[in-house]
Structures are given as C-alpha cells and as structure tokens.
Amino acid sequence: MKYNTQRLNKEVAYYKKALSKKLSKGKICLIELRVKNEKAFFSLAPLSRAIDSLGADASVFVTQKESKMLKTLNKTWSLYRVLEHGTINNETNALNGFIKSVEKKTKSKYFSKLFKEPDLYITAGSDGFIADGKKLSFKTGWRKKRLWKELLQTAGKILVQGYGAKKRERVSIGFELLPIAKDLKLPLDDYLDSFSIAYSFALKAAKLCKGVSLGSETSRKSQLEPMERIGDLSVTIAGCEYEKNINEPWFKAFKKLSPFIGAEKLKTTNISFGVSGQGYGGKHFFGMKIGYPTPNKKARWQSPGAMFLKPWWYEQTRIDPRPAKRRLAITSTLPLENYIRTCNINFFTLRKRDEKIRAELKKCVKIFAVGKKMPQGQTNLELDTMHLYSGKSPILCSDIEVNPKVPHEAKKCFKMKEAGRYGNFPGGEVFFTPHKMDGIFVGDVVISIDKSYVIPNNDPMVVSIKNGHYKLLKASKLIGDAFRKRKKDSKKTIDLFEKNKSMPVNAIKSLRANFDRVGEFAVNTNPKARLSRYLIETEKLAGMMHIALGSGYEPGRETTYHFDIVINVPRQKIDLWGIDKKGKEHWIIRNGKFVV
C-alpha cells in the first residue's frame, strides 16, 4: 500500500464515533471548506468513508470564497422552513408556487423533499471541522505527499494544451468520495490518489484561471437510483434559472422565486474536469420527469449539465440556438504514476501522429481488421466507410481533448455553429462512428460498464456484428452479469423518458434504434499508455484498438450507454488496413504493429 491504511481506519473510526448521533441511514451531511485549506480537503477521505459507513449521504462544496450556489441553497432551505411553519408572504408564495407546479406536472410529492435542509452541516475552520457546534480535528495521518511537482506539471499541461484555458474562465472539478471497504470495487490506493489529482488540478487552475471550485457527492450503484437531494436541488436551480424565460408553468413560477433565493447571481463554469471512480450520479428528478426545453420547445434536455455542454452528437444541440456554456473532460481514479505518465505529455505532438492515421483512413471506402485465429474466436471485421470518404461523417482525434470548444471536423460535417466538447484524459485515439459494419471481434483487455473490468485472457468477450448491430456471444459471468444489468437499467431509462414525455418522440425513437448498435471504432495512439486494468488508459494504448457498443458520436446515434471494449492487437496479430476507390491499400497496422 502507498498510504497508511492503519491510520486511515483509525481516522474513519474517529469521525464515525463523533457523527453517529447525528447521521444514520437516509440522512445527508453538507460539508463546506475553502480550496486553500489543504488539511481539510485531505481529511475528506476518512470523513466521507465514516459518513458512508453510517448509511448517510455526503455533499461537498470546496470553494475559494463563499459559494454562490451554497448561498442560494441556504436561502432556499431557510425559505422552505418558513413555508413549513405556515408563514405566508411573497417569498413563501413564490416557493410554494414553484413546488406545487412541479408536483402537479409530475403527479408526485417527491419534489418537495428536495427542499429539506441537510441533517448536518459541517464547516472547516483553520484548525478543524465544526459539526453542530462540536469541533472535530483534521485527520490526514493516512496521507503521504507523492509526486507533487509532477502532478502540478500534469495539471498545467491538461489545462493549457488540453483545454486551451483562458485567464477569464472559471473551473469546476468533480472528485470521488471514499466508499466503505465492502463497496470498493477498485483499489483503495486509486481512490486516495484521486484526492491528490483533484487538489493539484485545483491549485493549478487557481493560478491560471479566474476562479476554481471542487465538489462531490455520494455516488449511486444504479443510474436509476435518485440523486442525493442536495445535488438534485442544486442542478434543478441551475437548470431552471437558465430556463426561467421559457413559457411553461414551472419555469414561470421559478422566475418569481429566483430573486428571493439569489439564483440570478449564479455563474456557469467554463471548464469542468472530473475524476470518476465507480457508480453513477443517480437520477435527476426534474430532468427525468419534465426536462429542460429548447427555446422553440421542439426538444428537451434531461440535465442542465448536458444543456450547458451541448455535445455535438446530441439531437438537442442542432435544435437549441443558445451557445454552449462549458467544455468537459474526465479522468478516472488512476494511480498517480499512470495519470502523470500518460497526461504529462505534449498533446500537440500527439495530435500530429493522430493526423497521419486520420489522413490514411479518410482515403478509404472500406476498412478491414483481421487477426489470427484464437482459441476463443477470431477478430474479422469489414467496415463500409463511404460515409467518411464522402465527408458526411467525421473521423475524430482524441489528443488536445477539449480545445477548441467543438472539433472542426464535426462542425463542418454537421453544419453546427454552436456545440460543446467532451473528452477524457489521457487522450490518444483516432475514432469514428461506424455506419455499416460486419463480422466478429474478440475483446480481451478491458471493458467499461459501471467501472473498468479486466477481461480474462482465457475468457474473452466475443461479439458478432451484422450491419452495425451487435450481439454478445460470449463473456465471463462477472462481466456478462454487469453488462446485462446496465443494459436493463439503460432500457428502463428510455422507458421513463417516454412515460414522462421529458424527451421528444423522435429522440426516444433514436435512443431505441441505436440501443444494440456499435457506436465507435477506434485506433489507440498514446505512446505513454501501458497495459493496465484502467479502461481510460488502456483504450489509448498505442498500437491497440477499441470498439464501443451503444451510443455513437454523431447526431441521431445517441443512446443511454456506451461500453468501450479494448482489443489486444499485438496478441491477436491484427492487420488493419483500408482500400480506396481505386482499390489501393492503405495500411495502419500490420501483424499487430503500427506501420503509419
């Protein structure tokens, strides 16, 4: 272990004992601290695990100064308290009108529960936390400060090259809290490392940009579980403030409420960076039940995050004329060594390599990927790529991930003026959404479902594809069960959108039509990536390939999941080449090795 787990366990026990009278199953704790308070931030590891062990939720706000959202939440909770006590005035009438309009539309009393204040409010002072008037010591004995200089350098590379960050921009960072041991599906060290990744990124962003904040909340085991209620209320307020001029009863009601809770002072961050682990954010009530309409009401967004991001492949993006508000990228709970090695690179040099591969693929009307016969099957694929050759679809590169705001190729193909960009770090792939694809492939490295799963060498995934639609032929029990559960939940999500009419009919048809399609074909290009258990690294490992099932990266190709599966090209001795209109061959990989 890289960290002192014995000390960590003692520190968890300390916080658990101190909070046991205030927190229990179903309750929620809000934690507020400042970015400069390093001891408080790293004390969040044992503190969040203690809260999780009590069965409670945690919602964390880490800001440079007073959070505008937290100020708005406090006003909202205070106003709801007054409303519950029966006080009638303009402010309580506005809040009551908003809640009642949503409850009438959703036919549910659940919405009002979101307005209940936290069961416990913890703030950080200079020498400890304050919880319900009681002082709790900071606990960082578990921590060993590692590779700090390199972490700051890496954050700088990502911000300057990967995002093209500007001094005027605001940065928000999401990070993972520490679950209890039995729920930990990834190594403990990785979770503890992620605190350093997030904090070093915040310090670098504070120097390069206008403002920075960090946030986190207890994750969910299923995408169908409700979000924790502080986060759910926060995104509802942010989304309704943006939509308050839409002519629908709930938005008109929110417009009356907005000045009383200070929502008009909220600012949208320009740059979002997330460190993801396992699990999900959960189901956003307002987005699932009502949705956020485009100004002409021809489409609806299911979350403010998607509405502010406006990914180019979303159907709503082409309909919504409003500008994208932010660009988003994520990394995973990687070991520090992996994160630094793969991300502290020259992303512009990586782009040059990717462009060479893209140039070859753009010449081809057909692409072939053929490996040697393996005991469990043979990768043998044929892709008709006339849609790429004719310029109707883009071949995209993952390198300078979210810089600029929207890839030039996607903008040109889909004739979009306004769209946002999503990516991940480390970067390093050339990819596209296949239209006509047939054959079979053997996935034998890693797959992402609710987290990264290592695919056993002796029990790989075997997937057949016919005209772009796939069928899972074989998988280990662990992966097969997780695969089917996630697909089942994803199918239920579409059913809920349809039942609640929170998404247009055509968009729902598109989600269903793409549900069993292949969404991505990619060649991995990052020379610093290594074979590992982490999908986000291995899907970039130069000389390998990956194929994603589910959602694609084009308008009309979206669905409710995206499973990346990595193929070990060297092991399978795969040849990857294409032919142009004249029948000339263009080779990318021969006998498992790059030739570009």
ABEGO torsion letter per residue (X at the ends): XABBAAAAAAAAAAAAAAAAAABBBGBBBBBBBBAABAAAAAAAAAAAAAAAAAGBBBBBBBBABBBAAAAAAAAAAAAAAAAAAGBBBAAAAAAAAAAAAAAAAAGBAAAAAAABBBABBBBBBAAEBBBGGBBBBBBAAABBBBGAAAAAAAAAAAAAAAAGBBAABBBBBBBBBBBBAAABABBAAAAAAAAAAAAAAAAAAAAABABBBBBBBBBBABAABBBBAAAAAAAAAAAAAAAAABBBAAAAAAAAAAAAAGAAABBBBABBBBBBBBEBAEBBAAAAAAEBBBAAGABBBABAAAAAAGBAABAAAAABABBBABBBBBBBBBBAAAAAAAABBBAAAAAAAAAAAAAAAAABABBBBBBBBBAAEBBBBBBBAAAAAAGABBBBBBBBAAOBABBAAAAAAAGBABBBBBBBOBBGBBBBBBABBBEBBBBABBBBBABBBBBBAABBBBBBBBGGBBBBABBBAAAAAAAAAAAAAAAAAAAAAAAAGABBAAAAAAAAAAAABBABBBBBABAABBBBABAAAAAABBGBBBBBBEBBABBGABBABBBBBBBBAAAAGBBBBBBBAAGBBBBABBGGBBAX
